[in-house]
Amino acid sequence: MPVNATKQSLLNLPRIVKRGLVFFFDVLICVLSVWLAFGLRLDQWGYFQGKHWAVLVSAVGFSLPLFISFGLYRAIFRYVGTAAFLSITRLFTIYTGIFFCIYTLYGIDDVPRSIGIIQPMLLFIGIGVSRYFARYWLGSVNNVQKSFHRAQPVALIYGVGSAGRQLASVITSNKEMLVKGFIDDDPHLQGSTVNGISVYPSTDMQDLVHRLGITDVLLAIPSASQGRRSEIIASLNGCGVRVRTLPGLIDLASGRVRITDLHDLDMNDLLGRAVVPPEVGLLEKNIRNQVVLVTGAGGSIGSELCRQIIKFSPKSLILLDSSEHSLYLIYEELKRAVSELGRDRLANGGDHQALLVLPIKLLACLASVRDSDLLRKIFRAHQPNTIFHAAAYKHVPLVEQNPIEGIRNNVFGTLACAQVGLECGVNNFILVSTDKAVRPTNIMGASKRIAELILQAMAEIAANGEHSTNFSMVRFGNVLGSSGSVALIFSAQIAAGGPITLTHPEVTRYFMTIPEAAQLVIQASAMAVGGDVFVLDMGEPVRIYDLALKMIYLSGLLVKDQDNPYGDIEIVTTGLRPGEKLYEELLIGENPQPTIHPKIMKAHEEFLSWNVLEQKLAKLNLALDDSDYEKIGNMLKELVSGYQPGVN
């Protein structure tokens, strides 16, 4: 039976049975202490004989009633602490006094007087050690459940710098949790105390978690590199503690640390890799003082594109989405953000009229990307310089179940936007694409590859015609934190007590955070010359099972599996969904070319000329009108090289 299962089985026994076991072991310790006392005194290690039995009976007779009266069998071993130790000390003061009077002062024939001192000392050591061993051994089970059952969290603070000291002071004053120690990498600080709190080396962290009953580890190292943070986080995996962190130095600009500054680890901590700082020149090139339009502005990527765009002062930002609710949310959010920009200008000596007029003009357009006539009216009225086309149906299972709507939106919505953009003289048109477009095995991926083919064909038309629209596309993998992202799904499943559901334990994916992806899309657009397929460097692919494990551990919980059947969160495999790959790719061809940005590559891939593509799209559109699913599938295979539906 696994060790954790044995512990939990003991804890699940009826209380009377557990007290009986403790009583039995106390008798055993009592017998052992008498035997050891005579052996040490007489240097004879044999059986009890003569007056030895009288000492044994008196030891058991005096000690056990005292144990009962002092409440030793009411205490819960997992929570044995200073109070219990003091109780044991008082108990043995009385017990030692009795034994000392009988066997040392008064004396008994054939019993050495020193037995009155040696035996109580041995019994005290045996009882004390047994209690603290039980506390330590059972402590890991307690650590698994303490986040649910403990009234006051117990914390270690990683970092004794200004942020760490301020955090400890705030926590101590409001008593929301108990700080048991600092961890720091500086050997000159280790072993010292700061405001009465001990400083320990990082090598002691796992031992401290178990020994001190730690529930939370708080990272107060805002200046640490992502690599060092990842090492610290990895060292805590499986410890059953919740890991939280303070924000970076820039976010702590006020210079004061508050409890509310603590937050759960962000997506970069989950990925465990550093983010390359963006090139400001590239971010500004197609944004500053220009009219920018974002389709799918209410979606995960579209909304983040909008958040990044307003940081670089466009002349106006047009939000286009077919979802009223999503459009309303991002519009209101951006209005507040832009108002803050106006207040900042006023604080920096601007005109008071700055508060009356938003420094960036925001427009919310409720429209479908498939409505060419409405798009034409919007484009002509506002004359956007740059369009980021993020509108798409992206959830593989939903598009697989609703192929006609998925293809109409992803393919013909892109076609409508691109054609109207070309007609209206838009300078830059950027398609947000996906790694699922590479050798796709599902309809969503195939539809996005056709969208790429449309832009490549439009770029050829623009290069040979009177219009000068610069078409490009940016292809990247999964975005952590976007709608439907596994990270959000796993978070919800963990909060609900599990289980976490995986389609396959070996599924791997490329991941990036939403802000990083949006910034790279904007930067890639600034490098486009026409027909470019940009591919983002997503780092190493991540096994989804490993991501699930990390999220469980960093929530202060443990995995429930065969080795630990009494853990918190179980991971259940459900089987690959139709069209789902075990792994994704970012390139169709070989040898991607580097660009001036270290995280952005340029791919050179084959495409269809507009004359050929137009005819095939017409056939696909006819199949959609007829709801001819067989013909739709055949047209997707004809259009998309490498499309293998249903192949995992």
C-alpha positions in Angstrom: 0.0 0.0 0.0 1.4 3.5 -0.9 2.7 5.6 2.0 0.1 8.3 1.6 -2.7 5.8 1.4 -1.4 4.2 4.7 -1.5 7.6 6.4 -4.9 8.4 5.2 -6.2 5.0 6.3 -4.9 5.7 9.8 -6.6 9.1 9.8 -9.9 7.6 8.7 -10.0 5.1 11.6 -12.7 5.8 14.3 -11.3 8.1 17.0 -11.7 5.4 19.7 -9.5 3.0 17.7 -6.9 5.7 17.1 -6.8 6.5 20.9 -6.5 2.8 21.5 -3.5 2.5 19.2 -1.8 5.5 20.9 -2.5 4.0 24.3 -0.9 0.7 23.2 2.2 2.4 21.9 2.5 4.5 25.1 2.5 1.3 27.2 5.1 -0.1 24.8 7.3 3.0 25.3 6.8 2.8 29.1 8.0 -0.9 29.1 10.9 0.0 26.8 12.0 2.9 29.1 12.1 0.7 32.2 14.1 -2.0 30.3 16.5 0.6 29.0 16.9 2.3 32.4 17.9 -1.0 34.0 20.2 -1.9 31.1 22.0 1.4 31.1 22.4 1.3 34.9 23.4 -2.3 35.4 24.8 -3.0 32.0 22.7 -6.1 31.9 20.4 -6.6 28.9 18.1 -9.4 29.7 14.5 -10.2 30.8 12.6 -8.5 33.6 13.2 -10.1 36.9 12.6 -9.5 40.6 11.9 -5.9 41.5 12.1 -4.9 37.8 8.4 -5.9 37.5 7.5 -3.6 40.4 9.2 -0.7 38.7 7.4 -1.5 35.4 4.0 -1.8 37.1 4.5 1.5 38.9 5.7 3.2 35.7 2.6 2.2 33.8 0.3 2.8 36.8 1.6 6.3 37.4 2.1 7.5 33.8 -1.0 6.4 32.0 -3.5 8.1 34.5 -1.4 11.2 34.2 -1.5 11.0 30.4 -5.3 10.7 30.5 -5.8 13.6 33.0 -3.5 15.9 31.0 -5.4 15.2 27.8 -2.7 13.5 25.8 -5.3 11.3 24.1 -7.5 14.2 23.2 -4.8 15.9 21.2 -4.6 15.6 17.4 -1.1 14.6 16.5 -1.1 16.5 13.2 -1.5 19.8 15.2 0.9 19.0 18.1 2.6 22.3 18.9 4.1 24.4 21.7 1.0 24.1 23.9 1.1 20.3 23.7 4.8 20.3 24.5 4.3 22.4 27.6 1.6 20.1 28.7 3.9 17.1 28.4 6.6 19.0 30.3 4.2 19.7 33.2 3.0 16.1 33.2 6.6 14.8 33.4 7.5 17.2 36.1 4.9 15.6 38.3 5.8 12.0 37.1 9.5 12.6 37.7 8.8 14.0 41.2 6.8 10.8 42.1 9.4 8.4 40.8 12.3 10.4 42.3 10.6 10.3 45.7 9.9 6.6 45.6 13.1 5.2 44.0 15.7 7.8 44.7 14.9 9.5 48.0 13.1 6.6 49.8 14.7 3.8 47.9 13.6 0.2 47.2 15.7 -2.9 47.7 17.4 -4.3 44.6 16.4 -1.2 42.6 19.3 1.3 42.0 18.4 4.8 43.2 19.4 6.3 39.8 16.4 4.5 38.2 14.2 7.2 39.7 15.9 9.7 37.4 16.9 7.7 34.4 13.5 6.1 33.7 11.4 9.3 33.7 14.0 10.9 31.4 13.8 8.1 28.9 10.0 8.0 29.1 9.9 11.8 28.5 12.1 11.5 25.4 10.1 8.5 24.1 6.7 10.2 24.5 7.9 13.5 23.1 9.6 12.0 20.1 6.7 9.8 19.3 4.3 12.8 19.3 6.5 14.9 17.1 7.3 12.0 14.8 3.6 11.4 14.3 3.0 15.1 13.6 5.8 15.2 11.0 4.8 11.9 9.4 1.1 12.8 9.1 1.9 16.4 8.3 2.0 15.8 4.5 -1.6 14.7 4.6 -2.5 17.7 6.6 -0.7 19.9 4.1 -2.8 18.6 1.2 -6.0 19.6 3.0 -4.9 22.6 5.0 -5.9 25.2 2.4 -9.5 24.0 3.0 -9.5 23.4 6.7 -7.1 25.9 8.2 -8.5 29.2 9.4 -5.3 31.1 9.2 -2.8 30.5 6.3 0.8 30.0 7.3 3.3 31.6 4.9 6.9 31.7 3.8 8.0 34.9 2.0 10.6 34.4 -0.7 12.8 37.5 -0.7 14.1 39.7 2.1 14.3 42.8 0.0 12.2 46.0 0.4 9.1 44.3 -1.1 9.4 41.2 1.1 9.9 43.2 4.3 6.9 45.5 3.5 4.8 42.5 2.7 5.7 40.8 6.0 4.9 44.0 7.9 1.5 44.3 6.2 0.6 40.7 6.9 1.7 40.9 10.5 -0.4 44.1 11.1 -3.6 42.8 9.6 -3.2 39.2 10.8 -4.6 37.7 7.6 -1.9 35.0 7.7 1.0 34.0 9.9 4.5 34.5 8.5 6.8 31.8 9.7 10.0 32.8 7.8 11.8 34.4 5.0 13.6 32.5 2.2 16.6 34.3 0.5 19.4 33.3 -1.8 21.9 35.7 -0.1 24.2 33.6 2.2 24.9 36.7 4.3 21.3 37.0 5.3 20.7 33.3 5.9 20.5 32.4 9.6 19.7 35.9 10.6 16.3 37.4 11.6 14.5 40.3 10.1 11.9 41.9 12.4 11.9 38.8 14.5 11.4 36.5 11.5 14.1 33.9 10.7 15.7 33.9 7.3 16.4 30.4 5.7 18.3 29.3 2.6 16.2 28.1 -0.4 17.6 24.6 0.1 15.6 24.3 3.3 12.3 25.3 1.6 10.7 21.8 1.2 11.7 20.8 4.7 10.3 24.0 6.1 7.0 23.5 4.3 6.4 20.2 6.1 8.0 21.1 9.4 6.3 24.5 9.8 2.9 23.5 8.3 3.3 26.1 5.5 0.2 26.7 3.4 1.4 29.6 1.2 4.7 30.7 -0.4 4.7 34.3 -1.4 7.2 35.4 -4.0 8.4 38.9 -3.1 11.2 39.1 -5.7 9.9 41.6 -8.3 13.4 42.1 -9.8 14.1 38.3 -10.3 14.5 37.0 -13.8 11.8 34.7 -15.3 14.4 31.9 -15.3 15.0 32.2 -11.5 11.3 32.4 -10.8 10.7 29.2 -12.8 13.4 27.4 -10.8 11.7 28.4 -7.5 8.3 27.5 -8.7 9.5 24.1 -10.0 11.1 23.4 -6.6 7.7 23.7 -4.9 5.9 21.2 -7.2 4.2 18.6 -5.1 4.7 20.4 -1.8 1.0 21.1 -1.4 1.4 24.9 -1.1 -0.3 27.7 -2.8 2.2 30.0 -4.6 1.4 33.6 -5.1 3.5 36.6 -6.2 3.9 40.3 -6.1 3.8 42.1 -9.5 7.0 43.4 -11.2 8.9 46.5 -10.3 7.0 48.7 -12.8 3.6 47.7 -11.4 4.9 48.5 -7.9 5.5 52.1 -8.9 3.8 53.5 -5.8 6.6 52.0 -3.7 4.1 50.6 -1.2 3.1 46.9 -1.0 -0.4 45.9 -0.1 -2.0 42.5 0.5 -4.1 43.1 -2.6 -0.9 43.3 -4.7 -0.6 39.5 -4.2 -1.9 37.5 -7.0 -1.8 34.0 -8.4 1.0 33.1 -10.8 0.5 34.5 -14.3 0.6 32.6 -17.6 4.4 33.3 -18.1 5.1 31.5 -14.8 3.1 28.5 -16.1 5.0 28.5 -19.3 8.3 29.0 -17.5 10.0 31.1 -20.1 11.1 34.7 -20.5 9.2 37.2 -22.6 11.3 39.1 -25.2 10.7 42.9 -24.7 8.8 44.4 -27.7 10.4 46.7 -30.2 8.6 50.0 -29.6 9.4 51.2 -33.1 7.7 48.2 -34.7 4.7 48.6 -32.4 4.2 52.3 -33.3 4.8 52.1 -37.1 1.3 51.2 -38.2 -0.5 52.6 -35.1 0.6 56.1 -34.0 -1.7 58.8 -35.5 -3.4 56.3 -37.8 -6.9 54.9 -38.1 -6.9 51.3 -37.0 -9.7 48.8 -37.3 -9.9 45.5 -35.5 -12.4 42.8 -36.6 -13.4 40.4 -33.8 -12.6 43.2 -31.4 -14.6 41.5 -28.6 -12.7 38.2 -28.8 -9.7 37.1 -26.8 -7.1 38.1 -29.4 -9.0 41.0 -30.8 -9.6 42.7 -27.5 -6.0 42.3 -26.5 -4.9 43.8 -29.8 -7.2 46.8 -28.9 -5.6 47.1 -25.5 -2.1 47.2 -26.9 -3.1 49.5 -29.8 -4.4 52.3 -27.6 -1.1 52.4 -25.8 0.5 53.8 -28.9 -1.9 56.7 -29.6 -3.8 55.9 -32.8 -5.8 58.7 -34.3 -8.9 56.5 -33.9 -9.7 52.8 -33.2 -12.6 51.1 -34.8 -14.0 48.1 -33.0 -15.9 45.7 -35.2 -17.7 42.6 -33.9 -20.9 40.7 -34.5 -21.5 40.0 -30.8 -23.2 42.9 -29.1 -22.3 41.8 -25.6 -18.6 41.3 -26.4 -18.4 44.6 -28.3 -20.1 46.5 -25.4 -17.6 45.1 -22.9 -14.4 45.9 -24.8 -15.8 49.4 -25.8 -16.6 50.3 -22.2 -13.2 49.0 -21.0 -11.3 51.0 -23.7 -13.3 54.1 -22.9 -12.1 53.9 -19.3 -8.6 53.3 -20.5 -8.6 56.2 -22.9 -10.1 58.5 -20.2 -7.1 57.6 -18.0 -4.9 58.7 -20.9 -6.7 62.1 -20.9 -6.2 62.5 -17.1 -2.5 61.7 -17.5 -2.2 64.4 -20.2 -3.9 66.9 -17.8 -1.5 65.8 -15.0 1.4 66.5 -17.3 0.3 70.0 -18.0 -2.2 69.6 -20.7 -5.3 71.6 -21.4 -8.4 71.1 -19.1 -10.4 70.5 -22.3 -8.5 67.2 -22.6 -10.9 65.7 -20.1 -13.9 66.7 -22.3 -12.7 65.0 -25.5 -11.2 61.5 -25.5 -7.6 61.7 -26.8 -8.3 58.6 -29.0 -11.5 58.4 -31.0 -13.2 55.1 -30.3 -16.0 53.7 -32.6 -17.9 50.5 -32.0 -19.4 48.9 -35.1 -21.8 46.0 -34.7 -21.3 44.1 -38.0 -20.6 40.8 -39.5 -17.4 40.3 -41.5 -19.5 38.5 -44.1 -21.6 41.6 -44.9 -19.6 43.2 -47.8 -22.0 46.1 -48.2 -21.9 47.1 -44.5 -18.1 46.7 -44.4 -17.8 48.9 -47.5 -19.8 51.7 -45.8 -17.7 51.4 -42.6 -14.4 51.4 -44.5 -15.3 54.3 -46.7 -16.7 56.4 -43.8 -13.7 56.0 -41.5 -10.9 55.1 -44.0 -8.8 52.8 -41.8 -5.1 52.7 -42.5 -4.5 49.3 -40.9 -6.9 46.4 -40.4 -6.2 43.5 -38.0 -8.5 40.7 -39.0 -9.0 38.6 -35.8 -12.7 37.7 -36.4 -13.0 33.9 -36.6 -14.6 30.8 -35.2 -11.7 29.1 -33.5 -13.0 26.2 -31.3 -12.2 23.0 -33.1 -15.1 20.8 -31.8 -17.7 23.5 -32.5 -16.6 24.2 -36.0 -16.4 20.4 -36.6 -20.1 20.2 -35.6 -21.1 23.3 -37.5 -18.9 23.2 -40.6 -21.1 25.4 -42.9 -21.1 28.4 -40.5 -17.5 27.9 -39.6 -16.4 28.0 -43.2 -18.6 30.9 -44.1 -17.2 33.0 -41.3 -13.5 32.0 -41.5 -13.2 31.7 -45.2 -15.8 34.0 -46.8 -15.7 36.5 -44.0 -11.9 36.9 -44.6 -12.6 37.1 -48.4 -15.1 39.9 -47.9 -12.9 41.9 -45.5 -9.8 41.5 -47.8 -11.7 42.5 -51.0 -13.4 45.5 -49.4 -10.1 46.5 -47.8 -8.3 46.3 -51.2 -11.1 48.3 -52.9 -11.1 51.0 -50.2 -7.3 51.5 -50.3 -6.5 50.2 -46.8 -2.7 50.4 -46.4 -2.1 47.3 -44.2 -4.3 44.2 -43.8 -3.1 41.6 -41.2 -4.8 38.2 -40.7 -4.5 36.5 -37.3 -4.0 32.8 -38.2 -3.2 29.6 -36.3 -0.8 26.7 -36.2 -3.9 24.5 -36.9 -3.7 25.7 -40.5 -0.5 23.7 -41.0 -1.4 20.2 -42.4 -4.8 20.5 -40.8 -6.8 17.5 -39.6 -10.0 19.5 -38.8 -12.3 21.9 -40.5 -11.3 24.9 -38.4 -7.7 24.5 -39.4 -8.5 23.9 -43.0 -10.7 27.1 -43.1 -7.9 29.2 -41.6 -5.5 27.8 -44.2 -7.9 28.9 -47.0 -8.1 32.3 -45.3 -4.3 32.5 -45.6 -4.5 31.5 -49.3 -7.0 34.3 -49.9 -4.6 36.9 -48.4 -1.7 35.5 -50.4 -3.7 35.7 -53.6 -4.9 39.3 -52.6 -1.3 40.3 -52.1 -0.5 39.1 -55.7 -3.4 41.2 -57.0 -2.3 44.2 -55.0 1.3 43.9 -56.3 0.1 43.8 -59.9 -2.7 46.4 -59.7 -3.3 50.0 -58.9 -4.2 49.3 -55.3 -1.3 49.2 -52.7 -2.8 47.2 -49.8 -0.1 45.3 -47.9 -1.5 41.9 -47.0 0.2 39.7 -44.5 -0.7 37.0 -41.9 0.7 36.0 -38.6 0.5 32.3 -37.5 0.9 31.2 -33.9 -0.2 28.5 -31.5 -2.5 28.3 -28.5 -2.9 31.4 -26.3 -3.1 30.9 -22.6 -6.0 32.7 -21.0 -8.0 33.1 -24.2 -11.6 32.0 -24.3 -11.7 28.2 -24.3 -8.0 28.0 -23.3 -7.0 24.9 -21.4 -5.6 27.1 -18.6 -9.0 28.7 -18.0 -10.8 25.3 -18.2 -8.3 23.7 -15.8 -8.6 26.6 -13.4 -12.4 26.2 -13.3 -12.1 22.4 -12.9 -9.6 22.8 -10.0 -11.8 25.4 -8.3 -14.7 22.9 -8.6 -12.6 20.2 -6.9 -11.8 18.3 -10.2 -11.4 16.2 -12.1 -9.3 17.8 -14.8 -10.2 16.3 -18.1 -7.5 15.7 -20.8 -8.2 14.2 -24.2 -4.8 12.4 -24.3 -1.8 12.4 -21.9 0.7 12.9 -24.7 -1.0 15.9 -26.4 1.5 18.7 -26.8 0.8 22.3 -27.8 2.7 25.6 -28.4 1.6 28.3 -26.0 2.0 32.0 -25.6 0.3 34.6 -23.4 -2.3 36.9 -24.9 -0.4 40.2 -24.4 2.8 38.6 -25.9 0.9 37.2 -28.9 -0.9 40.6 -29.5 2.3 42.5 -29.4 4.1 40.2 -31.8 1.2 40.4 -34.2 1.4 44.2 -34.2 5.2 44.0 -34.6 5.0 41.5 -37.4 2.6 43.7 -39.3 5.2 46.5 -39.3 7.7 44.2 -41.1 5.3 43.1 -43.9 6.1 43.9 -47.5 3.2 41.9 -49.1 2.0 38.3 -48.9 4.2 37.5 -45.9 3.4 34.6 -43.7 4.9 35.4 -40.3 5.4 32.6 -37.8 5.9 33.4 -34.1 8.5 31.6 -32.1 6.4 29.9 -29.5 9.3 28.3 -27.6 9.3 24.6 -26.8 5.9 22.7 -27.1 4.3 22.0 -23.7 2.7 18.7 -22.8 -0.8 19.4 -21.6 -0.6 16.8 -18.9 2.5 18.6 -17.4 0.6 21.9 -17.6 -2.3 20.4 -15.6 0.1 19.0 -13.0 1.8 22.4 -12.6 -1.6 24.2 -12.1 -2.7 21.6 -9.5 0.6 22.0 -7.6 0.6 25.8 -7.7 -2.9 25.8 -6.3 -1.6 24.2 -3.2 -3.1 20.8 -4.0 -1.9 17.3 -4.9 -2.8 15.0 -7.8 -5.2 12.1 -7.0 -3.8 9.0 -8.7 -2.8 5.4 -8.0 0.2 6.5 -6.0 -1.8 9.0 -4.0 -5.5 7.9 -4.0 -6.3 10.5 -1.3 -5.0 13.5 -3.3 -7.2 16.4 -4.3 -7.6 16.6 -8.0 -7.8 13.7 -10.4 -6.7 13.9 -14.0 -9.1 12.0 -16.3 -8.3 11.1 -20.0 -11.4 11.3 -22.3 -9.9 10.4 -25.7 -8.9 12.6 -28.7 -11.8 14.6 -30.2 -12.5 14.4 -34.0 -9.9 16.3 -35.9 -7.6 16.8 -32.8 -3.9 16.3 -33.3 -1.5 15.0 -30.7 0.9 17.8 -31.7 0.7 20.9 -33.8 3.2 22.4 -36.3 3.9 26.0 -37.3 5.4 25.6 -40.7 4.2 24.0 -43.9 7.5 24.4 -45.8 11.1 24.2 -44.5 13.8 26.8 -43.6 11.9 29.8 -42.2 13.8 33.1 -42.6 14.7 35.2 -39.6 13.5 38.8 -39.3 14.8 41.8 -37.3 12.8 40.5 -34.4 14.2 37.4 -32.6 10.7 35.9 -31.9 9.3 36.4 -35.5 10.2 34.3 -38.5 9.0 34.5 -42.1 7.8 31.4 -43.9 7.9 30.9 -47.7 5.0 28.7 -48.7 3.2 27.9 -51.9 -0.2 29.4 -52.7 -2.8 29.5 -55.5 -3.2 32.4 -57.9 -6.4 34.4 -57.6 -7.8 33.0 -60.9 -7.5 29.4 -59.7 -8.5 30.2 -56.1 -11.6 32.2 -57.2 -13.0 29.2 -59.1 -12.5 26.8 -56.2 -14.0 29.2 -53.7 -17.1 29.5 -56.0 -17.5 25.7 -55.9 -17.0 25.6 -52.1 -19.6 28.4 -51.7 -22.1 26.4 -53.9 -21.5 23.3 -51.8 -22.2 25.4 -48.6 -25.5 26.7 -50.2 -26.6 23.1 -51.0 -25.4 21.8 -47.5 -23.6 19.1 -49.5 -21.2 17.9 -46.7 -19.5 15.4 -49.0 -18.7 18.0 -51.6 -17.6 20.4 -48.9 -15.1 17.9 -47.6 -13.8 17.2 -51.1 -13.4 20.9 -51.8 -11.5 21.4 -48.6 -9.1 18.6 -49.6 -8.8 20.2 -53.1 -8.0 23.6 -51.7 -5.8 22.7 -48.7 -2.7 20.7 -49.4 -2.1 18.1 -46.6 -5.6 18.3 -45.2 -6.4 14.9 -43.6 -9.7 15.0 -41.8 -9.9 13.0 -38.6 -6.2 12.0 -38.5 -4.7 12.5 -35.1 
